[in-house]
Amino acid sequence: MLGGIEASLRRIAHFDYWSDTVRRSILLDSKADLLVFGMGERPIWEIAQRLNTGESIERLRDVRGTAFSVSAAEAEALSAYPSETVTDGRVLLMPSFEEVKADKKKYALASRMLHYETNPYNARPLIQRDSPRGAGVYFNAPALPLETHEMDELYDLPFNRTPHPQYKDATVPAFETVKHSLVIMRGCFGGCTFCSITEHEGRVIQNRSADSVLRELRTLRRSPDFHGTVSDLGGPTANMYEMRCEDEKYESKCRRLSCVHPGICEHLKTDHGPLIDLMKKVRETEGVKHVFVASGVRTDLVADGERGQEYLRDLTKYHVGGQLSVAPEHVSEETLNLMKKPGIESYDRFAEQFRCASEDAGKDQYLIPYFISGHPGSKLSDMITLALYLKKKGVRPRQVQDFIPTPMSLAATMYHTGLDPLTMKPCYTARGLREKKLQKALLLYWDPEQHELVREALVQARRTDLIGSRPECLVPHGRDPRRPARHAPHAAQSLKAKKPKRRHAHR
């Protein structure tokens, strides 16, 4: 059996960035019996129980959250006859691997079909064949999300909270950042097109109870290297705890890919009350000195509403270690729409609220905004607008990321096909490495090491008005390579001049 996020995101024919090719399902290349996609606890439990009773692996074809290979004859039969696992009795036939490899529109269509079948309450089974008449892969509907008591049972298992023994005495940097953190939920209903969280964990928020979190905290307190600081209380996002659709009758029919884009759904319950109560219980636990929130805060959930403002007051007063992570990602409206992110005004409003709340708390605290360069939809002109926005706000970002398409994501489809799969309309994509490098340099316009690249980008975008010493300029003029530098001694002379100084310093 295959499992984990790497297999989960490669379960269908997918664009592979590293080889710049479309590859078929990893299940076929691996020749495994089953592929478990998603978080996997429910499928693994069912598979283990059924194997334990003597059932053969070949008979495990109805486990939700799994995929298995089928012959050409089986694919034909499964496509022709209704499925018993869905209410409308349909099995959807996706464009084949050969078709999506040869035709980018077919690739975009397959991507759209997959993403509209991710709600476990109404998703239909899918089949993707190697060729229009060949063998392929059958995908069951996703596994149902875990209930709170099941999440509690999972986190009550006797984990060691240490790296795998194979690392022995080696330090694992990734572990060091999370070893004193507490995960309180999983899933994300944001649906950002560049992100794999929703695709793997699902968009239904699955929560632990406060008692479960406190039990783990007591275990954490017994660790010899725990000195009273919880490094993060969160999950995929910091503030979606116990938020979900107000009624199952809406949730069971919904096919929206995001509950917050283009606006917050009227049926989404965005009450921060349960999270406020949990934060208080954790920080008031004996032996706990600090409880920080390092997970990114979803600003559009905080900006409006009384409980959102109460959450922000508690957050700034008790849970910010000087810096808080947020992810506005861009300023271009077109790019943000393709990302399924709110407009930059949402971030600006939150930033002002955060500043006021921090002042009220008597603390000097800062936001750490994350931005992406090279995302589909983003042109050089858009990145210049972003650089000007950052300069106006006095922001000099150090942690920036250049877009890399992850398998199966909607943004990866945009990158590969040049189409928005949800509308099938063309969207600009920076595919060349040079342009991607120029876009990233614009985020770091303030860094002298990036000035040559920024100048190149500004010349290419015909914005040379932003090169110079005026206040509105992004970078200063560079040296004209056709002219020798003034007062630049010959290299050999320079070395000779430095030798006496070095000898003198040595004495």
C-alpha positions in Angstrom: 0.0 0.0 0.0 1.0 3.6 -0.7 0.2 6.5 1.6 1.3 9.9 2.8 1.1 13.3 1.2 3.6 12.4 -1.6 1.5 9.5 -2.8 -1.8 11.3 -2.1 -0.9 14.3 -4.4 0.2 12.0 -7.2 -2.8 9.7 -7.3 -4.0 11.0 -10.7 -2.1 11.9 -13.8 -0.2 15.0 -12.7 2.3 17.6 -13.8 5.7 16.9 -12.3 7.7 20.2 -12.0 11.1 18.6 -11.6 10.9 16.7 -14.8 8.6 19.2 -16.5 6.4 16.3 -17.7 3.0 14.9 -17.1 3.2 11.6 -15.3 0.6 9.0 -14.7 -0.7 7.9 -11.3 2.1 6.8 -9.0 0.0 3.8 -8.1 0.6 2.3 -11.6 4.3 3.0 -11.6 4.7 1.6 -8.1 2.6 -1.5 -8.9 1.1 -1.3 -5.4 -2.2 -3.0 -4.5 -3.8 0.1 -2.9 -3.2 3.8 -2.6 -4.5 5.5 0.5 -5.1 9.3 -0.1 -5.9 11.9 2.5 -4.9 11.7 6.1 -5.6 8.0 6.0 -6.6 6.9 9.6 -10.1 5.6 8.6 -8.9 3.7 5.5 -6.0 2.2 7.4 -8.2 1.1 10.3 -10.7 -0.5 7.9 -8.0 -2.2 5.8 -6.3 -3.6 8.9 -9.5 -5.0 10.3 -10.6 -6.6 7.1 -7.3 -8.2 6.4 -7.2 -9.5 10.0 -10.5 -11.3 9.4 -9.0 -13.1 6.4 -10.2 -10.9 3.6 -7.8 -10.7 0.6 -6.3 -7.4 -0.6 -8.0 -7.9 -4.0 -11.4 -7.7 -2.4 -10.8 -4.3 -0.7 -12.3 -2.2 -3.4 -14.9 -0.3 -1.5 -12.8 1.4 1.1 -13.3 5.2 1.0 -10.1 7.2 0.6 -8.4 4.5 -1.5 -7.6 4.0 -5.1 -6.7 0.7 -7.0 -5.7 -0.3 -10.5 -8.3 -1.8 -12.9 -7.9 -3.7 -16.1 -9.3 -2.4 -19.4 -12.4 -4.7 -19.1 -13.0 -3.7 -15.4 -12.7 0.0 -16.3 -15.2 -0.4 -19.1 -17.6 -2.2 -16.8 -17.2 0.3 -13.9 -17.8 3.2 -16.2 -20.9 1.7 -17.8 -22.7 0.6 -14.6 -24.0 2.8 -11.8 -22.0 2.9 -8.5 -23.7 1.9 -5.3 -21.6 4.2 -3.2 -23.1 7.5 -4.3 -26.7 8.8 -4.2 -27.0 9.7 -7.9 -25.4 6.5 -9.1 -22.7 8.0 -11.2 -19.0 7.1 -11.7 -17.2 9.9 -13.4 -14.8 9.1 -16.2 -11.9 11.5 -16.3 -9.8 12.3 -19.4 -7.2 9.5 -19.8 -3.5 9.8 -19.0 -2.7 9.9 -22.8 -5.3 12.6 -23.3 -4.1 14.9 -20.5 -0.5 14.4 -21.5 -1.3 15.5 -25.1 -3.9 18.1 -24.6 -3.6 20.9 -22.0 -7.4 21.6 -22.1 -8.0 17.9 -21.2 -5.5 18.2 -18.4 -7.3 21.3 -17.0 -10.7 19.5 -17.3 -9.4 16.5 -15.4 -8.0 18.8 -12.6 -11.4 20.5 -12.3 -13.3 17.2 -12.1 -11.0 16.0 -9.3 -11.4 19.1 -7.2 -15.1 19.2 -7.5 -15.2 15.7 -6.1 -13.4 16.4 -2.8 -16.3 17.0 -0.5 -16.6 13.6 1.3 -20.4 14.1 1.7 -21.2 14.3 -2.0 -18.1 13.2 -3.9 -18.5 10.6 -6.7 -16.0 7.9 -7.6 -13.7 8.6 -10.5 -11.9 6.5 -13.1 -8.8 7.6 -15.0 -7.6 5.3 -17.7 -4.1 5.1 -19.2 -5.6 5.5 -22.7 -9.2 6.0 -23.7 -9.8 2.3 -23.9 -7.0 1.0 -21.6 -6.5 0.0 -18.0 -6.5 2.6 -15.3 -7.1 3.7 -11.7 -10.4 3.7 -9.8 -10.8 6.3 -7.1 -13.3 5.8 -4.3 -14.9 8.8 -2.6 -12.7 10.5 0.1 -12.8 9.2 3.6 -15.2 10.8 6.0 -13.6 13.4 8.4 -12.8 12.3 12.0 -15.2 13.3 14.7 -13.8 15.0 17.8 -13.8 11.9 19.9 -11.8 10.1 17.1 -9.3 12.9 16.9 -8.9 12.6 20.7 -8.3 8.9 20.5 -5.7 9.4 17.8 -3.8 12.0 19.8 -4.1 9.9 23.0 -1.9 7.2 21.4 1.5 6.9 23.1 3.6 8.9 20.7 7.3 9.3 21.8 7.4 13.0 20.6 11.0 12.4 19.4 12.6 12.0 16.0 12.8 8.6 14.5 15.5 6.4 16.1 17.4 6.3 12.7 18.5 9.9 13.4 20.3 8.8 16.6 22.0 11.9 18.1 21.6 14.1 15.1 19.6 17.3 15.4 16.6 17.5 13.1 15.8 21.2 12.5 12.2 20.5 11.4 11.6 18.7 14.7 13.1 21.5 16.7 10.5 24.0 15.5 7.5 21.9 16.4 8.6 19.7 19.4 6.9 22.1 21.9 3.8 22.8 19.8 0.2 21.7 20.1 -1.9 20.8 17.1 -5.6 21.6 17.9 -7.3 20.9 14.5 -6.7 19.8 11.0 -8.1 20.8 7.6 -8.6 24.1 5.9 -11.6 25.6 4.2 -9.6 28.4 2.6 -9.0 26.5 -0.6 -5.9 28.4 -1.7 -5.1 27.1 -5.2 -1.3 26.9 -4.5 -1.7 25.0 -1.2 -1.9 21.2 -0.6 -3.5 21.3 2.8 -7.1 21.3 1.6 -6.3 18.6 -1.0 -4.7 16.3 1.6 -6.4 17.1 4.9 -9.7 18.2 3.5 -11.8 21.4 3.9 -13.9 20.1 6.8 -12.3 21.3 10.0 -11.6 18.4 12.4 -11.1 19.4 16.0 -9.6 18.0 19.2 -11.4 18.7 22.5 -10.0 21.0 25.0 -9.5 18.1 27.4 -7.4 16.3 24.8 -5.2 19.3 24.2 -4.7 19.7 27.9 -3.8 16.1 28.3 -1.1 16.4 25.7 0.1 19.6 27.4 0.6 17.7 30.7 2.6 15.1 28.8 4.7 17.9 27.2 5.4 19.4 30.6 7.1 16.2 31.7 9.7 16.6 28.9 13.1 17.4 30.4 13.7 20.1 27.8 10.3 21.9 28.2 10.8 25.1 30.1 7.2 26.5 30.1 6.9 27.8 26.5 4.4 26.3 24.0 5.9 27.4 20.6 2.6 27.1 18.7 -1.1 26.5 19.5 -2.6 26.0 16.1 -2.6 23.8 13.0 -2.8 24.4 9.2 -4.2 27.8 10.2 -4.3 29.5 13.6 -7.9 30.5 13.8 -10.3 27.9 12.2 -10.8 25.9 15.4 -14.4 24.5 15.6 -15.5 26.5 12.6 -17.7 24.7 10.1 -20.9 24.8 8.1 -24.0 25.7 10.1 -26.1 22.8 8.9 -25.4 19.4 7.4 -28.1 19.9 4.8 -26.0 22.7 3.2 -22.6 20.9 3.7 -23.8 17.7 2.2 -24.7 19.5 -1.1 -22.0 22.1 -1.3 -19.3 21.9 -4.0 -17.6 25.2 -3.3 -13.9 24.9 -3.3 -13.5 27.7 -0.7 -15.8 28.7 2.1 -14.2 32.2 2.2 -13.6 33.2 -1.4 -14.8 35.3 -3.2 -16.5 36.1 0.1 -17.2 34.3 3.4 -20.1 31.9 2.9 -23.3 32.9 4.7 -23.6 29.4 6.1 -20.1 29.3 7.6 -19.9 29.6 11.4 -16.9 31.8 12.2 -17.3 32.0 16.0 -13.9 32.4 17.7 -15.4 31.7 21.1 -14.3 28.1 21.4 -10.7 29.0 20.4 -10.7 31.9 22.9 -11.7 29.6 25.7 -9.1 27.0 24.7 -6.3 29.6 24.5 -7.2 30.7 28.0 -7.2 27.2 29.4 -3.8 26.4 27.9 -2.1 29.6 29.1 -3.5 29.2 32.6 -2.2 25.7 33.0 0.3 25.2 35.8 3.9 25.2 34.6 3.1 27.1 31.4 4.8 30.5 31.1 4.2 31.4 27.5 1.8 30.2 24.8 2.6 31.5 21.3 0.7 31.3 18.1 3.1 30.6 15.2 0.6 29.3 12.7 -0.7 31.8 10.1 -3.8 33.8 11.0 -6.6 34.0 8.4 -7.1 37.8 8.5 -10.5 37.8 6.8 -12.0 35.7 9.6 -10.8 38.2 12.2 -11.5 41.6 10.7 -15.2 41.7 11.3 -17.4 40.6 14.2 -17.2 41.0 18.0 -15.7 37.6 18.7 -13.1 38.1 16.0 -12.0 41.3 17.7 -12.0 39.6 21.1 -9.8 36.9 19.7 -7.4 39.6 18.3 -7.3 41.3 21.7 -6.3 38.0 23.5 -4.0 37.1 20.7 -2.0 40.3 20.9 -2.0 40.5 24.7 -1.0 36.9 25.5 0.1 34.9 22.4 2.4 36.9 20.1 6.1 36.5 20.7 6.9 39.9 19.1 6.0 38.7 15.5 2.8 37.3 14.0 2.7 35.4 10.7 0.1 36.4 8.1 -0.1 35.6 4.4 -1.5 38.4 2.2 0.5 36.7 -0.7 0.1 39.5 -3.3 -1.5 42.9 -4.1 -2.7 42.1 -7.7 -6.5 41.5 -7.7 -6.2 39.1 -10.7 -3.5 37.1 -9.0 -5.3 37.0 -5.7 -8.4 35.8 -7.4 -6.5 33.0 -9.0 -5.0 32.1 -5.6 -8.5 32.3 -4.0 -7.1 34.8 -1.5 -8.9 38.0 -0.2 -7.9 41.4 -1.6 -5.0 43.3 0.0 -7.5 45.6 1.7 -8.3 42.7 4.0 -4.7 42.5 5.1 -4.4 46.3 5.5 -7.5 46.4 7.7 -6.2 43.6 9.9 -2.7 45.3 10.1 -4.3 48.4 11.5 -6.4 46.4 13.9 -3.4 44.5 15.0 -1.4 47.7 15.5 -4.1 49.2 17.7 -4.6 46.0 19.7 -0.9 45.7 20.3 -0.8 49.4 21.5 -3.7 48.7 23.9 -1.8 45.7 25.2 1.3 47.9 25.8 3.4 45.8 23.4 5.7 46.5 20.5 4.8 43.8 18.0 5.0 43.3 14.3 3.4 41.4 11.5 5.5 39.0 9.3 3.6 39.0 5.9 4.4 36.3 3.4 4.4 37.0 -0.3 4.7 34.8 -3.4 6.5 35.6 -6.6 5.9 33.9 -9.9 2.4 32.7 -9.1 0.1 32.2 -12.1 -1.5 35.5 -13.0 1.5 37.5 -11.7 3.3 39.6 -14.3 6.5 41.7 -13.8 4.2 44.8 -13.7 2.3 43.2 -10.8 5.4 42.5 -8.9 6.6 46.1 -9.4 3.2 47.2 -8.0 3.9 44.8 -5.0 7.4 46.2 -4.5 6.0 49.8 -4.5 3.4 48.7 -2.0 6.0 47.2 0.3 8.2 50.3 0.0 5.3 52.6 0.8 4.5 50.5 3.9 8.1 50.4 5.0 8.2 46.6 4.7 11.4 44.8 3.8 10.5 41.1 3.6 13.2 38.5 4.2 11.1 35.4 4.0 9.7 35.2 0.5 8.9 32.3 -1.7 9.0 31.7 -5.4 6.0 29.7 -6.6 6.7 26.0 -7.1 3.8 23.9 -8.5 2.9 21.0 -6.2 1.4 18.0 -7.9 -2.4 18.0 -8.4 -2.9 21.6 -7.1 -5.1 24.0 -9.2 -2.2 26.5 -9.4 0.0 23.7 -10.8 -2.6 23.2 -13.5 -2.5 26.9 -14.3 1.3 26.8 -14.5 1.3 23.8 -16.8 -1.7 24.7 -19.0 -1.9 28.4 -18.9 -5.6 28.0 -18.1 -7.6 28.6 -15.0 -9.3 25.1 -14.8 -12.3 26.5 -13.0 -13.2 28.9 -15.8 -11.0 27.5 -18.6 -9.9 31.1 -19.4 -6.2 31.8 -20.2 -4.0 33.1 -17.4 -0.5 34.4 -17.6 2.2 32.3 -16.1 5.9 33.0 -15.6 7.5 29.7 -16.7 11.0 30.9 -17.6 13.6 30.6 -14.7 14.9 34.1 -15.6 11.6 35.8 -15.2 10.9 33.9 -12.0 14.2 35.1 -10.7 13.4 38.7 -11.6 10.0 38.5 -9.9 11.5 37.2 -6.7 14.2 39.9 -6.8 11.5 42.6 -6.9 10.2 41.3 -3.5 13.8 41.9 -2.2 14.2 45.3 -3.9 15.8 46.8 -0.8 18.7 44.3 -0.8 21.8 45.6 -2.7 22.6 42.1 -3.8 19.4 42.1 -5.8 19.7 45.5 -7.4 21.1 44.3 -10.7 18.2 41.9 -11.2 15.6 44.6 -10.1 17.1 47.0 -12.6 16.8 44.4 -15.3 13.2 43.8 -14.4 12.4 47.5 -14.4 14.0 47.9 -17.8 12.2 44.9 -19.2 8.8 46.3 -17.9 9.6 49.8 -19.2 9.6 51.3 -15.7 13.0 52.9 -15.8 11.4 55.8 -14.0 11.8 53.7 -10.8 15.6 53.6 -11.2 17.4 56.5 -9.5 17.8 58.4 -6.3 14.4 59.9 -6.0 12.2 58.9 -3.1 9.8 57.0 -5.3 12.5 54.9 -6.9 13.0 51.3 -6.0 16.8 51.0 -6.8 19.6 53.4 -7.5 21.4 53.7 -10.9 24.0 51.1 -11.6 27.4 51.5 -13.1 27.5 51.8 -16.9 29.5 48.7 -17.9 30.8 50.6 -21.0 32.7 53.0 -18.7 35.6 52.2 -16.4 34.9 52.6 -12.8 36.4 55.8 -11.2 39.4 55.4 -8.9 39.4 51.7 -9.4 43.0 50.5 -9.1 44.3 47.6 -11.1 43.7 44.4 -9.3 47.5 43.7 -8.8 48.0 47.2 -7.5 45.1 46.8 -5.1 46.7 43.6 -3.7 50.1 45.2 -3.4 48.6 48.1 -1.5 47.0 45.8 1.0 50.0 43.7 1.8 51.8 46.1 4.1 48.6 46.6 6.0 48.1 42.9 6.5 51.8 42.4 7.6 51.4 45.3 10.1 48.2 43.9 11.4 49.9 40.5 11.8 52.6 41.9 13.9 
